[in-house]
Amino acid sequence: MEALTGSAGLGAAAEAAAGGAGERLAPLESDAVPVLPRQARTIRDTGLEPRFVTALVVKSMHASGKTALSVLTGRLRLSVSVVREVMQHLIAAQQAEVAYSGDSDIDVHYQLTAHGQRAAADYLLASRYAGPAPVPLAAWHAAIGEQSLRRDDALRVTPADLQAALGEDGLEPAVRELVGAALRSNRPLLLFGPSGSGKTTLARKLARLRQEPVAVPYAVLVKHEIVQVYDPVLHPAPLASRGMEERRSCDARWALCQRPLVHVGAELTRDMLELRHDPSSGLFHAPPQLLANSGLLVVDDLGRQRMPAGELLHRLLGALEQGRDHVAVPNGPTHALPFDAGLVLATSLAPESVLDDSCLRRIGYRIGIGPLSEAGYRALLLRQARLNRLEPEAGALDYLVHELHRRTRRPMLAAYPQELVQRILDFAGFAGRAPRFDMDSVAQAWSSLFGAGSPPIPTGDVR
């Protein structure tokens, strides 16, 4: 994958395209932290057409009748000075009037006149959207470039970072080194191996390596369409400094978030990669690959989607290399929207059976994730047990490894420890007794997991 074109700061052309909204991002606490853009002080600073901003204000007032200035600024995420500028024009045009004025200069309520109500009806016919003011597409492009992990000065993953993220997961050192090298390269990564080997868990853990906050717009104006980008589930607030986005100097049209983790699986279809229209709100929802911007996109169960794996990968890899994806409007045109995210693929199928040679060559690293070593499996079992306040009794681990796994020739996969421990807890909870990690409990959990041909419950110590 290649970095988005552009320098560390916005160039003059991008600033002009953003209509002043493309000021260089201003630091909140220090230059090392990704930042929110500065607050727009005038309509021109928003990068939006005056008529568009006016329509948003009028539609918002129409929905609530008499409206306080503070309500308008909060609902539209525009500064007081921008809303006041709009209201001055509306009052001059006799479309709005002051309904109440308190002691403070911001304690003001406005309402639409009959002329303003008619204007609101016209605006609503064109678009029902009355939410947060969007940012210009150029500003979104610039912000993603500013916080790209492919920048030369971006922080790189270290062995200590990887150890902290993965913990005692049982991975062999050689596999960890491969994962670390893949992350440092910022190239696509393919994890393959049997179901239950821990590929998905590993892929999701990699998102923990990228905890620094990023700026995500609530919505973006693309041509004449409004595209919702922010999703509170996928874009949670940073783990630290949760109040930073509330600073008055920052543009409230942007949220300060953790780098997102977007996970898609076999449910993915071709149309899910395009914009989705919501008639009730009058906006378009961004597809998952664009919601993953500045973060990590995990494509799980590769080869089981409702579209050819080669088609999916050629699109994603091509978009990453170009820094933009051509996304279609339903029954309409396509738009080139920014795409810059880490890409992790996971499959339980042989890579050669899923992808052609051209796709495989474009994937940076292919890493096989297989059964754990006995030492790694024991360590993971012990960790899962202790996380649930269980201490394995004498012989229980030996019985599981030597009698159950080796006797049945069932590989020691990373998914089994958590599943077995949870079943021990389930049986104990149902029986109304304290859970014990002993041979009888392990055998019962094993039988319930793998069914009727499993070894019988032991009646004595295993020697």
C-alpha positions in Angstrom: 0.0 0.0 0.0 1.2 3.5 -0.7 0.7 6.7 1.3 -1.9 9.2 0.3 -0.4 11.9 -1.9 0.3 15.2 -0.2 2.6 16.7 2.3 2.3 16.6 6.1 0.3 19.9 6.1 -2.4 21.0 3.7 -1.1 22.6 0.6 -2.5 25.9 -0.7 -4.6 24.1 -3.3 -6.2 21.9 -0.7 -6.9 24.8 1.5 -8.5 26.7 -1.3 -10.6 23.6 -2.2 -11.7 23.3 1.4 -12.8 26.9 1.4 -10.8 27.8 4.5 -11.8 24.7 6.4 -8.4 23.2 5.5 -6.3 25.0 8.0 -3.4 23.0 9.3 -4.6 20.9 12.2 -4.0 22.6 15.5 -2.6 20.7 18.4 -4.7 20.0 21.5 -2.1 19.0 24.0 1.1 18.4 22.0 2.3 18.1 18.4 2.6 14.3 18.9 -1.2 13.9 19.2 -3.5 13.9 16.2 -5.7 16.9 16.4 -9.1 18.4 15.4 -9.3 21.2 12.9 -9.7 24.7 14.2 -13.2 26.0 14.6 -14.8 27.8 11.7 -15.6 31.4 12.6 -17.4 32.4 9.5 -19.6 30.8 6.9 -16.7 31.0 4.5 -14.5 29.1 7.0 -16.8 26.1 6.9 -15.9 25.4 3.3 -19.7 25.2 2.5 -21.8 27.3 0.3 -23.8 30.0 2.2 -27.1 28.7 0.8 -26.3 25.2 2.0 -25.5 26.4 5.6 -28.6 28.6 5.6 -30.8 25.6 4.5 -29.4 23.6 7.4 -30.3 26.3 9.9 -33.8 26.9 8.5 -34.6 23.1 8.5 -33.4 22.8 12.0 -35.5 25.7 13.2 -38.5 24.3 11.3 -38.2 21.0 13.2 -38.3 22.6 16.6 -40.2 25.9 16.3 -38.8 28.6 18.7 -35.1 27.6 18.9 -32.4 28.8 21.2 -29.0 29.8 19.7 -27.3 27.2 21.9 -29.6 24.5 20.5 -28.8 25.4 16.9 -25.0 25.4 17.5 -25.2 22.1 19.3 -27.5 20.4 16.8 -25.5 21.7 13.7 -22.1 21.6 15.4 -21.4 25.1 14.1 -19.8 27.9 16.1 -22.0 30.7 17.6 -20.4 33.2 15.2 -21.4 31.1 12.1 -25.0 30.7 13.3 -25.3 34.3 14.1 -24.0 35.2 10.7 -26.7 33.1 9.1 -29.4 34.5 11.4 -28.5 38.1 10.5 -29.1 37.2 6.8 -32.4 35.4 7.6 -33.6 38.4 9.7 -32.6 40.8 7.0 -34.6 38.6 4.5 -37.5 38.5 6.9 -37.4 34.7 7.1 -36.6 34.7 10.8 -37.0 36.9 13.9 -35.8 37.1 17.5 -38.4 35.5 19.7 -36.7 36.0 23.0 -33.5 37.8 24.2 -32.1 37.3 27.7 -29.4 39.1 29.7 -26.6 37.3 27.9 -25.7 37.9 24.3 -25.9 34.1 23.7 -29.3 33.8 25.5 -31.3 34.3 22.3 -34.2 32.4 20.8 -35.2 32.6 17.1 -38.2 31.5 15.2 -39.1 31.4 11.5 -41.6 33.8 10.0 -44.3 32.7 7.5 -41.8 33.5 4.7 -39.2 31.4 6.5 -41.6 28.5 6.9 -42.2 28.5 3.1 -38.4 28.5 2.5 -38.1 25.6 4.9 -40.6 23.6 3.0 -38.6 24.2 -0.2 -35.3 23.2 1.4 -36.9 20.0 2.8 -38.1 19.0 -0.6 -34.5 19.1 -1.8 -33.1 17.3 1.2 -34.5 16.2 4.5 -31.1 16.3 6.2 -30.9 18.6 9.2 -28.1 17.1 11.3 -24.5 18.2 11.9 -23.0 20.4 9.2 -20.8 18.3 7.0 -17.2 19.0 6.2 -15.9 19.5 2.6 -14.5 16.4 0.9 -11.1 18.1 0.5 -10.9 18.6 4.3 -11.6 14.9 4.9 -8.9 13.9 2.3 -6.5 16.2 4.1 -7.2 15.0 7.6 -6.8 11.3 6.6 -3.5 12.1 5.0 -2.4 14.0 8.1 -3.0 11.0 10.4 -2.0 8.3 8.0 0.1 5.4 9.4 2.0 5.4 6.2 3.6 8.8 6.8 7.4 8.7 7.1 7.1 10.2 10.6 4.3 7.9 11.8 5.1 5.8 14.9 6.2 2.3 14.2 5.3 -0.9 16.0 8.0 -2.2 18.4 8.5 -5.7 19.9 7.4 -4.3 23.2 4.2 -2.9 21.6 3.4 -6.2 20.1 4.0 -8.1 23.4 1.7 -5.7 25.2 -1.1 -6.1 22.6 -0.8 -9.9 22.2 0.0 -10.9 25.8 0.4 -14.6 26.5 -1.4 -15.8 23.4 0.8 -18.9 22.7 2.1 -17.7 19.4 5.6 -18.9 18.5 8.3 -16.2 18.4 8.8 -16.7 14.7 5.2 -16.0 14.0 5.3 -12.9 16.2 8.3 -11.6 14.3 6.4 -12.1 11.0 3.4 -10.2 12.4 5.6 -7.4 13.6 7.4 -7.1 10.3 4.0 -7.0 8.5 2.7 -4.2 10.7 5.9 -2.2 10.3 5.6 -2.5 6.5 2.0 -1.2 6.6 1.2 -3.6 3.8 -1.8 -6.0 3.7 -1.6 -9.0 5.9 -3.2 -12.4 5.2 -3.7 -14.8 8.1 -4.6 -18.4 7.1 -5.1 -21.6 9.1 -7.7 -24.0 10.4 -10.9 -22.7 12.0 -10.3 -22.1 15.7 -6.6 -21.3 15.4 -7.1 -17.8 16.6 -6.8 -15.8 13.3 -9.7 -13.5 14.0 -8.7 -12.9 17.6 -5.2 -12.1 16.5 -6.5 -9.7 13.8 -8.7 -7.8 16.3 -5.9 -7.6 18.8 -3.7 -5.8 16.3 -6.1 -2.8 16.5 -4.8 -2.3 20.1 -1.4 -1.2 18.7 -3.0 1.9 17.3 -4.5 3.8 20.2 -3.6 7.4 19.4 -6.7 9.5 18.7 -7.7 10.6 15.2 -10.2 13.1 13.8 -13.4 11.7 12.2 -16.0 13.9 10.6 -19.7 13.4 11.5 -20.6 13.9 7.9 -18.9 14.8 4.6 -20.4 16.8 1.7 -19.7 14.9 -1.6 -20.9 16.9 -4.6 -24.5 17.5 -3.5 -24.8 14.4 -1.2 -24.2 14.2 2.5 -22.4 11.1 3.6 -22.4 10.0 7.3 -19.0 8.9 8.4 -19.1 8.9 12.2 -20.4 5.8 13.9 -20.4 5.9 17.8 -19.8 2.1 17.9 -16.9 2.1 15.5 -15.5 5.4 16.5 -15.4 5.4 20.4 -13.8 8.3 22.3 -10.1 8.0 23.1 -9.1 6.0 26.1 -7.6 9.1 27.6 -8.4 12.8 27.3 -12.0 12.1 26.5 -12.9 15.8 26.9 -10.4 17.1 24.4 -13.0 17.3 21.5 -15.1 19.7 23.6 -12.5 22.5 23.4 -14.0 25.7 22.0 -11.1 26.2 19.6 -11.9 23.0 17.8 -14.3 22.4 14.9 -17.2 20.5 16.5 -18.0 18.9 13.1 -15.2 16.5 13.9 -15.1 13.9 16.7 -11.9 12.8 18.4 -11.9 9.0 18.3 -9.8 5.9 18.7 -8.5 4.6 15.5 -11.4 2.4 14.3 -11.5 -1.4 14.0 -14.0 -2.4 11.3 -14.7 -6.2 11.0 -16.6 -7.7 8.1 -17.1 -11.4 7.4 -19.0 -13.8 5.2 -22.0 -11.5 5.3 -20.3 -9.0 3.0 -21.9 -8.4 -0.3 -21.0 -6.3 -3.3 -23.6 -3.7 -2.7 -22.3 -3.2 0.9 -19.2 -1.6 -0.5 -21.2 1.2 -2.0 -23.0 4.2 -0.4 -26.4 3.4 1.1 -29.2 5.9 1.0 -31.4 6.6 4.0 -34.6 8.3 2.8 -35.8 9.1 6.3 -32.8 11.3 7.1 -31.8 12.3 3.6 -28.2 11.2 3.9 -26.0 8.4 2.7 -24.2 5.9 4.9 -20.5 5.3 4.2 -19.6 1.6 3.5 -17.4 -0.3 5.9 -14.1 0.2 4.1 -14.5 3.9 4.4 -15.6 3.7 8.1 -12.2 2.0 8.6 -10.2 5.1 7.4 -7.3 5.9 9.7 -7.7 2.5 11.4 -7.9 -1.2 10.7 -10.2 -3.2 8.3 -10.4 -6.9 9.0 -12.0 -9.1 6.3 -12.7 -12.4 8.0 -13.8 -15.7 6.4 -12.2 -14.6 3.1 -13.5 -16.7 0.3 -17.0 -17.2 1.9 -18.4 -13.8 1.0 -21.3 -13.4 -1.4 -18.9 -12.1 -4.1 -15.8 -13.6 -5.6 -12.8 -13.2 -3.3 -10.6 -12.0 -6.2 -13.0 -9.2 -7.1 -13.2 -8.1 -3.4 -9.4 -8.1 -3.0 -8.6 -6.4 -6.3 -11.0 -3.6 -5.4 -9.6 -3.1 -1.9 -5.9 -3.5 -2.8 -6.4 -1.1 -5.8 -8.1 1.4 -3.6 -5.3 1.2 -1.0 -2.6 1.7 -3.6 -4.4 4.7 -5.0 -5.5 6.2 -1.7 -9.1 6.4 -2.8 -12.0 4.1 -3.5 -14.6 4.7 -6.2 -17.9 4.3 -4.4 -21.2 4.3 -6.2 -24.4 6.1 -5.3 -27.4 3.7 -5.7 -28.6 4.2 -9.3 -26.3 7.1 -9.6 -22.7 8.2 -10.2 -19.5 7.1 -8.5 -17.3 9.3 -6.2 -13.6 9.0 -5.5 -13.5 9.0 -1.7 -10.4 8.6 0.5 -9.3 5.2 1.7 -6.4 4.7 4.0 -6.6 1.9 6.5 -4.6 -1.1 7.6 -5.9 -4.3 5.9 -5.9 -7.7 7.6 -7.4 -10.7 5.9 -8.2 -14.0 7.5 -9.3 -17.3 5.9 -9.5 -21.0 6.9 -9.1 -21.9 3.2 -5.8 -22.5 1.4 -4.8 -19.0 0.0 -4.1 -20.5 -3.4 -7.7 -21.8 -3.6 -9.2 -18.4 -2.8 -7.0 -15.9 -4.6 -5.2 -15.8 -8.0 -1.4 -15.2 -8.3 -1.9 -11.5 -9.0 -3.8 -11.0 -5.8 -1.3 -13.0 -3.8 1.6 -11.0 -5.1 0.0 -7.8 -3.9 -0.5 -9.0 -0.4 2.5 -8.0 1.7 2.6 -10.9 4.1 1.0 -14.3 4.3 1.2 -15.9 7.7 0.0 -19.4 8.6 -1.6 -19.7 12.0 -1.8 -23.3 13.1 -2.0 -25.4 16.2 -0.1 -24.1 19.3 2.8 -25.9 20.8 2.2 -27.9 23.9 3.9 -25.2 26.0 1.9 -22.4 24.3 -1.4 -24.3 24.7 -0.7 -24.9 28.4 0.1 -21.3 29.0 -3.0 -20.1 27.3 -5.2 -22.6 29.3 -3.6 -21.5 32.5 -4.2 -17.8 31.6 -7.9 -18.4 30.7 -8.5 -20.4 33.9 -6.9 -17.7 36.1 -8.8 -15.0 34.3 -11.9 -16.8 35.6 -10.5 -17.3 39.1 -9.8 -21.0 38.5 -6.7 -22.9 39.5 -6.2 -26.2 37.6 -6.0 -29.1 40.0 -3.1 -31.7 39.9 -3.2 -33.7 36.7 -6.0 -31.8 35.0 -3.8 -30.1 32.4 -1.9 -33.4 31.7 -5.1 -35.2 31.3 -6.4 -32.7 28.8 -3.2 -32.6 26.8 -2.1 -36.3 26.9 -5.3 -38.2 27.2 -7.8 -36.0 25.3 -5.9 -34.2 22.7 -3.3 -36.8 21.8 -5.7 -39.7 22.1 -8.2 -38.1 19.7 -5.5 -36.5 17.6 -7.3 -33.2 17.9 -4.9 -30.3 17.4 -4.3 -27.8 20.2 -6.0 -24.8 18.7 -6.1 -21.3 20.4 -9.9 -21.3 20.5 -10.2 -24.3 22.8 -8.9 -23.0 26.1 -11.5 -20.2 26.5 -14.3 -22.5 25.2 -13.4 -25.3 27.7 -13.1 -22.9 30.6 -16.4 -21.3 29.8 -18.1 -24.7 29.7 -16.7 -25.7 33.0 -18.3 -22.5 34.4 -21.6 -23.2 32.6 -21.9 -26.7 34.1 -21.0 -25.6 37.5 -23.4 -22.7 37.4 -26.3 -24.9 36.3 -25.5 -27.4 39.1 -25.3 -24.6 41.7 -21.8 -25.5 42.8 -18.4 -23.8 42.7 -16.5 -24.5 39.5 -13.4 -26.7 39.7 -10.8 -27.2 37.0 -10.3 -30.9 37.6 -10.2 -33.9 35.4 -14.0 -34.7 35.7 -14.9 -31.1 34.8 -12.4 -31.0 31.9 -13.8 -34.3 30.5 -17.4 -33.1 30.8 -16.5 -29.8 29.0 -14.6 -31.8 26.3 -17.5 -34.2 25.7 -20.0 -31.3 25.4 -17.7 -29.5 22.9 -16.8 -32.4 20.7 -19.8 -34.7 21.1 -20.4 -38.5 21.4 -17.2 -40.2 20.4 -15.2 -38.3 23.1 -13.4 -40.3 25.9 -15.4 -41.1 29.0 -15.2 -39.1 32.1 -12.2 -40.3 34.2 -12.8 -42.2 37.4 -9.4 -41.8 38.9 -6.1 -40.0 38.7 -4.2 -40.1 35.4 -0.7 -41.4 35.7 
